[in-house]
Amino acid sequence: MFWADKLLEGRKGREWINDAWTPSGMIHMGGLKGPIIHDVLFRILKEQKKDAKYTFGFDDFDPIDGLPQELLKSHEKYMGVPIFMVPSPDGKGSFGDFFCSKMLKLFKDLGIAAEIYYASDYYKKGVYNDAIKLVLDNAENIRKVYEEIYKKKIALDWYPFQVICPKCGKLGTTKVVDWDGEKVTYICDKNLVKWAEGCGNTGKISPFGGNGKMPFKVEWAAKWWTFKVTIEGAGKDHASAGGTYDVAMKICRDIFKKDPPLKIPYEFFLSQGKKMASSKGVGLTGEDLLEVLSPQVVRFLMIKTPPNQAVEFSPRGTDLIPKLYDDYQRASDAYFKKTKDEQARAFELSQTEKLDRPPIIRFSVLAQWVQMPNMESEIKKEGLEKWAEYAKVWVEKYAPESEKFLVQKEIPDAVKELSQKQKEFLQKISSELDKKWDAEDFQKNIYECAKGLDMSSKDAFSAIYISLLGKDHGPKAGWLILSLDKTFVQKRFAEI
């Protein structure tokens, strides 16, 4: 049974799936795993005619605590300020809007059907007001949760809430030290964190109406309680022992008196053994991924293995991407043969709109076609225009040098090494070009010509490749030769 079907087996009642992301930087491809996993679970529940909801939150109330290198100069002064209050890098809207729009574009391309909400909007509208009051009233008990899990004493004047300083506008530098049931007492501490400096302001303010927010671990439990969330997965970093999951789940049980949602920890994507992080230049961004993989293949990549298995994805200089397309095509074959194969189910749940059979031509072959002249009509005939765009990107950015080739305008120096028999073979092939050929039939004819001259196929094909490409290997020779101008090929073979 496919892992997602098994996970939901036997569940009863209304389901609320939730996920969230902080829009503070570029989206690396691993950041798409959670949204796609949750979307797949939502689809299965809808298949089962369950009363189900899938929401995705943009945590734009979080303070900026780090910046990409290119934004340090322009945005360093906003460190500690809530994301929704910081101007966008392009001057249009907020910092959060800028990155949210990128994620929303990815969601649309990938067919992710979540209802979107913004933390800043929900705080301002008072959606979390009941949870905030409950949290502040139970600050002592929340301290006990932290102490129990982290095995260290928590200061008696620590409250699980931060406010936006009315003077400097920073959130990350403030701490609440008291709560009288209506207002909190706060300090904007100059030295609270290393990445931002507070202004020293103190005062009292209502915690409601968007004046502040709960810390992430507390907020997570508050969201589960407020929305009645039943399913929410998270990455391995949150799911480790003593991590965010453990704290939030205990707060959910002890403070909110609610059973926490189904825990689904998922592993990272790795690039050469390292966790992907686009900010550190490790791995690909979501936009990079959708340049070289179709949305369906991206979804397939994210769900074809169970979430608790790490996946190595290092496509540069490897054949990993063509092999992934091969896996997708095999999964499609399994689906249309109506097998109960897990990969067939992965194929089914990878579709974004209507369910279509993918092309039958292998991606590795298509990658050769896009490097040949005059193959546009063949590509169009096979319905490969879209996949051809992905193949071009793969050749340009990721393919090993051995998979790249270029028809040489001048006779390559390497032809000097060809034997007399290889030259005779090329003359024979040249004479055959006056006939009308299908590429596959011409490929067979090449073998026959070599056989007639008592030549090995290796020597025959290397003669073709050396004379046209300047290297001893290449794509299917029949396709290559017929993609070129006949006069050009005959002249080249005649001059050797």
MILUM-208028 format. One record per residue (C-alpha): residue in one letter; x, y, z. Coordinates in steps of 0.02 Angstrom, whole numbers, padded with zeros to 5 digits. Layout:
  residuo      px      py      pz
        A       X       Y       Z
...
This chain:
  residuo      px      py      pz
        M   00000   00000   00000
        F   00062   00174  -00044
        W   00131   00263   00110
        A   00001   00405   00106
        D  -00147   00285   00093
        K  -00076   00184   00237
        L  -00052   00340   00344
        L  -00235   00386   00328
        E  -00303   00210   00345
        G  -00442   00194   00474
        R  -00453   00379   00519
        K  -00626   00445   00559
        G  -00708   00614   00577
        R  -00674   00787   00506
        E  -00494   00822   00454
        W  -00402   00988   00453
        I  -00230   00982   00372
        N  -00117   01130   00405
        D   00057   01183   00352
        A   00153   01348   00358
        W   00310   01435   00297
        T   00404   01594   00342
        P   00421   01703   00185
        S   00593   01773   00221
        G   00699   01707   00077
        M   00709   01604  -00080
        I   00621   01435  -00081
        H   00741   01289  -00098
        M   00667   01133  -00176
        G   00658   01044  -00007
        G   00537   01181   00048
        L   00409   01110  -00075
        K   00408   00937   00004
        G   00292   00982   00149
        P   00161   01073   00043
        I   00157   00930  -00083
        I   00147   00794   00051
        H   00002   00885   00135
        D  -00083   00911  -00033
        V  -00072   00724  -00072
        L  -00151   00682   00096
        F  -00288   00809   00062
        R  -00322   00732  -00109
        I  -00339   00559  -00035
        L  -00461   00620   00096
        K  -00565   00704  -00039
        E  -00559   00541  -00140
        Q  -00633   00458   00014
        K  -00772   00590   00020
        K  -00710   00647   00190
        D  -00749   00817   00265
        A  -00574   00888   00245
        K  -00487   01056   00238
        Y  -00308   01103   00192
        T  -00239   01271   00248
        F  -00067   01344   00220
        G  -00005   01491   00321
        F   00124   01622   00279
        D   00210   01665   00444
        D   00241   01845   00395
        F   00231   01907   00576
        D   00400   01827   00615
        P   00544   01951   00636
        I   00684   01957   00508
        D   00831   01869   00591
        G   00939   01838   00438
        L   00958   01902   00260
        P   01025   01841   00094
        Q   01195   01917   00053
        E   01123   02026  -00086
        L   00999   02109   00034
        L   01116   02145   00180
        K   01157   02322   00124
        S   00977   02375   00088
        H   00885   02282   00226
        E   01004   02260   00373
        K   00918   02405   00463
        Y   00758   02300   00468
        M   00831   02157   00569
        G   00709   02116   00708
        V   00560   02198   00620
        P   00410   02087   00575
        I   00417   02028   00395
        F   00249   02105   00350
        M   00311   02279   00403
        V   00472   02275   00299
        P   00474   02346   00121
        S   00492   02225  -00024
        P   00663   02211  -00110
        D   00579   02270  -00271
        G   00486   02414  -00187
        K   00315   02335  -00218
        G   00222   02289  -00059
        S   00305   02206   00090
        F   00454   02092   00110
        G   00330   01952   00147
        D   00227   01992  -00009
        F   00383   01976  -00116
        F   00423   01800  -00061
        C   00242   01744  -00038
        S   00208   01783  -00220
        K   00348   01666  -00271
        M   00278   01524  -00166
        L   00101   01556  -00230
        K   00167   01542  -00409
        L   00247   01375  -00367
        F   00084   01316  -00285
        K  -00013   01359  -00443
        D   00112   01270  -00556
        L   00113   01116  -00443
        G  -00075   01104  -00422
        I  -00069   01128  -00232
        A  -00247   01163  -00174
        A  -00220   01242  -00003
        E  -00321   01386   00068
        I  -00196   01524   00104
        Y  -00192   01632   00261
        Y  -00069   01761   00328
        A  -00014   01763   00511
        S  -00011   01953   00516
        D  -00191   01959   00454
        Y  -00252   01830   00580
        Y  -00165   01918   00725
        K  -00239   02086   00674
        K  -00414   02012   00656
        G  -00406   01933   00828
        V  -00415   01753   00766
        Y  -00287   01703   00898
        N  -00352   01815   01039
        D  -00425   01672   01142
        A  -00265   01573   01123
        I  -00158   01724   01172
        K  -00257   01751   01331
        L  -00248   01567   01376
        V  -00061   01565   01345
        L  -00027   01721   01450
        D  -00141   01660   01590
        N  -00044   01496   01591
        A   00131   01568   01572
        E   00190   01477   01728
        N   00133   01309   01659
        I   00215   01343   01491
        R   00378   01381   01581
        K   00361   01210   01664
        V   00342   01128   01493
        Y   00502   01211   01433
        E   00593   01163   01593
        E   00537   00982   01581
        I   00590   00962   01400
        Y   00749   01067   01402
        K   00804   01021   01580
        K   00844   01200   01627
        K   00765   01336   01732
        I   00659   01468   01644
        A   00657   01644   01718
        L   00500   01688   01814
        D   00482   01851   01716
        W   00482   01760   01547
        Y   00313   01761   01460
        P   00274   01668   01297
        F   00239   01826   01198
        Q   00330   01967   01108
        V   00260   02136   01058
        I   00306   02256   00919
        C   00398   02399   01003
        P   00293   02557   00974
        K   00453   02659   00967
        C   00571   02564   00850
        G   00450   02441   00767
        K   00552   02287   00812
        L   00478   02124   00874
        G   00632   02014   00890
        T   00710   02125   01023
        T   00563   02136   01144
        K   00521   02027   01293
        V   00363   02026   01397
        V   00396   02024   01584
        D   00221   02039   01657
        W   00037   02016   01617
        D  -00105   02096   01717
        G  -00249   02014   01624
        E  -00272   02160   01504
        K  -00099   02224   01457
        V   00076   02156   01452
        T   00230   02246   01517
        Y   00373   02240   01391
        I   00555   02289   01371
        C   00640   02321   01204
        D   00807   02250   01259
        K   00964   02314   01173
        N   01054   02148   01197
        L   00915   02018   01190
        V   00978   01942   01026
        K   01141   01952   00929
        W   01061   01988   00760
        A   00964   02146   00808
        E   00979   02288   00934
        G   00832   02348   01039
        C   00800   02531   01077
        G   00780   02514   01267
        N   00598   02568   01267
        T   00481   02499   01402
        G   00295   02510   01428
        K   00126   02423   01434
        I   00019   02371   01286
        S  -00127   02258   01245
        P  -00067   02093   01172
        F  -00217   02086   01056
        G  -00259   02158   00885
        G  -00090   02126   00803
        N   00017   02211   00936
        G   00124   02056   00957
        K   00138   01869   00933
        M   00171   01706   01023
        P   00340   01618   01000
        F   00337   01486   00864
        K   00326   01331   00973
        V   00183   01403   01074
        E   00100   01475   00920
        W   00104   01305   00835
        A   00003   01227   00976
        A  -00112   01380   00978
        K  -00149   01357   00793
        W  -00190   01172   00819
        W  -00312   01221   00955
        T  -00387   01371   00865
        F  -00415   01281   00699
        K  -00443   01105   00770
        V  -00299   01041   00661
        T  -00292   00851   00646
        I  -00142   00828   00529
        E   00019   00928   00515
        G   00187   00865   00460
        A   00355   00948   00482
        G   00537   00929   00433
        K   00661   00821   00526
        D   00735   00973   00615
        H   00569   01005   00702
        A   00534   00822   00735
        S   00694   00773   00826
        A   00688   00728   01012
        G   00659   00885   01115
        G   00623   00985   00959
        T   00479   01097   00909
        Y   00357   00954   00889
        D   00386   00890   01065
        V   00364   01061   01144
        A   00210   01106   01042
        M   00128   00937   01072
        K   00153   00948   01260
        I   00085   01126   01263
        C  -00063   01066   01159
        R  -00102   00929   01286
        D  -00057   01017   01449
        I  -00115   01196   01414
        F  -00246   01183   01278
        K  -00312   01013   01337
        K  -00318   00948   01158
        D  -00244   00797   01074
        P  -00109   00856   00952
        P  -00126   00819   00766
        L  -00055   00668   00675
        K   00134   00687   00677
        I   00217   00664   00507
        P   00404   00698   00513
        Y   00487   00705   00343
        E   00670   00693   00296
        F   00771   00821   00200
        F   00828   00822   00021
        L   01017   00809   00019
        S   01141   00878  -00104
        Q   01305   00781  -00096
        G   01258   00727   00079
        K   01217   00902   00143
        K   01046   00972   00187
        M   00985   01086   00049
        A   00985   01272   00088
        S   00978   01391  -00059
        S   01041   01533   00051
        K   01204   01437   00069
        G   01211   01387  -00114
        V   01174   01204  -00075
        G   01047   01124  -00191
        L   00917   01198  -00307
        T   00779   01326  -00280
        G   00598   01284  -00319
        E   00609   01392  -00475
        D   00767   01300  -00531
        L   00678   01134  -00511
        L   00528   01185  -00617
        E   00645   01241  -00756
        V   00707   01064  -00781
        L   00564   00955  -00716
        S   00381   00960  -00763
        P   00263   00999  -00616
        Q   00205   00817  -00620
        V   00383   00752  -00610
        V   00420   00872  -00466
        R   00271   00803  -00370
        F   00325   00626  -00413
        L   00500   00661  -00346
        M   00428   00725  -00182
        I   00311   00578  -00149
        K   00381   00423  -00234
        T   00476   00377  -00076
        P   00403   00379   00101
        P   00428   00547   00191
        N   00542   00472   00323
        Q   00674   00427   00194
        A   00808   00554   00148
        V   00831   00580  -00039
        E   00997   00624  -00119
        F   00970   00746  -00262
        S   01131   00806  -00342
        P   01088   00831  -00526
        R   01237   00930  -00587
        G   01353   00828  -00694
        T   01250   00669  -00672
        D   01111   00574  -00761
        L   00997   00587  -00609
        I   00865   00692  -00699
        P   00848   00579  -00853
        K   00833   00430  -00735
        L   00697   00519  -00637
        Y   00599   00545  -00799
        D   00624   00360  -00837
        D   00553   00315  -00666
        Y   00404   00429  -00697
        Q   00370   00348  -00866
        R   00380   00174  -00790
        A   00260   00227  -00652
        S   00142   00290  -00788
        D   00150   00122  -00877
        A   00108   00035  -00714
        Y  -00040   00150  -00685
        F  -00114   00129  -00859
        K  -00092  -00060  -00847
        K  -00202  -00044  -00691
        T  -00077  -00126  -00575
        K  -00083  -00097  -00387
        D   00098  -00044  -00391
        E   00148   00092  -00265
        Q   00235   00188  -00403
        A   00074   00184  -00505
        R  -00013   00268  -00357
        A   00129   00394  -00346
        F   00103   00434  -00530
        E  -00084   00458  -00503
        L  -00057   00577  -00358
        S   00076   00673  -00454
        Q  -00046   00743  -00581
        T  -00087   00928  -00575
        E  -00245   00938  -00680
        K  -00311   00803  -00795
        L  -00222   00637  -00793
        D  -00124   00612  -00955
        R  -00002   00479  -01011
        P   00171   00558  -01027
        P   00276   00544  -01187
        I   00351   00374  -01226
        I   00516   00442  -01293
        R   00648   00433  -01158
        F   00710   00598  -01088
        S   00891   00549  -01126
        V   00844   00526  -01310
        L   00752   00692  -01312
        A   00906   00775  -01237
        Q   01000   00716  -01391
        W   00864   00774  -01510
        V   00866   00952  -01442
        Q   01052   00960  -01482
        M   01024   00909  -01664
        P   00976   01031  -01801
        N   00810   01014  -01892
        M   00726   00903  -01762
        E   00584   01024  -01723
        S   00458   00933  -01832
        E   00500   00764  -01754
        I   00486   00838  -01579
        K   00317   00915  -01624
        K   00255   00754  -01705
        E   00290   00660  -01543
        G   00206   00796  -01437
        L   00369   00833  -01347
        E   00375   01023  -01358
        K   00359   01051  -01171
        W   00476   00913  -01118
        A   00599   00977  -01249
        E   00612   01140  -01152
        Y   00659   01041  -00995
        A   00784   00940  -01096
        K   00868   01099  -01160
        V   00888   01162  -00981
        W   00959   00994  -00926
        V   01088   00996  -01067
        E   01136   01176  -01032
        K   01145   01172  -00842
        Y   01159   00993  -00777
        A   01214   00865  -00907
        P   01386   00785  -00895
        E   01503   00842  -01032
        S   01494   00667  -01106
        E   01309   00697  -01146
        K   01338   00860  -01238
        F   01385   00874  -01420
        L   01399   01004  -01557
        V   01409   00976  -01745
        Q   01577   01046  -01797
        K   01576   01178  -01934
        E   01752   01132  -01987
        I   01827   00958  -02010
        P   01890   00903  -01838
        D   02076   00867  -01820
        A   02032   00695  -01750
        V   01984   00631  -01924
        K   02170   00611  -01957
        E   02165   00457  -01846
        L   02030   00369  -01950
        S   02083   00211  -02040
        Q   02063   00185  -02228
        K   01920   00064  -02195
        Q   01830   00192  -02087
        K   01846   00319  -02229
        E   01775   00192  -02353
        F   01631   00163  -02232
        L   01593   00350  -02229
        Q   01591   00355  -02420
        K   01468   00210  -02421
        I   01354   00299  -02296
        S   01366   00457  -02402
        S   01302   00366  -02556
        E   01155   00296  -02458
        L   01094   00471  -02415
        D   01018   00495  -02588
        K   00880   00373  -02538
        K   00728   00423  -02433
        W   00752   00356  -02257
        D   00659   00334  -02094
        A   00782   00365  -01951
        E   00762   00192  -01873
        D   00782   00106  -02042
        F   00935   00212  -02080
        Q   01009   00161  -01912
        K   00991  -00021  -01963
        N   01069   00018  -02132
        I   01222   00090  -02046
        Y   01247  -00076  -01958
        E   01229  -00168  -02124
        C   01356  -00055  -02210
        A   01481  -00089  -02071
        K   01448  -00274  -02081
        G   01473  -00272  -02271
        L   01646  -00196  -02245
        D   01687  -00320  -02106
        M   01698  -00177  -01980
        S   01651  -00177  -01797
        S   01503  -00068  -01754
        K   01615   00025  -01630
        D   01737   00077  -01769
        A   01593   00120  -01886
        F   01501   00233  -01767
        S   01658   00317  -01699
        A   01701   00364  -01880
        I   01533   00452  -01896
        Y   01546   00541  -01729
        I   01727   00595  -01752
        S   01693   00668  -01924
        L   01537   00763  -01870
        L   01561   00799  -01684
        G   01747   00786  -01654
        K   01722   00653  -01519
        D   01706   00463  -01527
        H   01531   00450  -01456
        G   01363   00534  -01477
        P   01176   00509  -01503
        K   01097   00381  -01618
        A   01193   00404  -01779
        G   01041   00377  -01891
        W   00946   00518  -01808
        L   01100   00631  -01805
        I   01142   00613  -01989
        L   00962   00636  -02049
        S   00942   00791  -01939
        L   01082   00875  -02037
        D   01080   00950  -02210
        K   01114   00807  -02333
        T   01234   00910  -02438
        F   01333   00958  -02282
        V   01352   00776  -02228
        Q   01400   00713  -02402
        K   01528   00852  -02421
        R   01601   00817  -02249
        F   01616   00630  -02280
        A   01689   00660  -02454
        E   01825   00775  -02389
        I   01888   00653  -02257
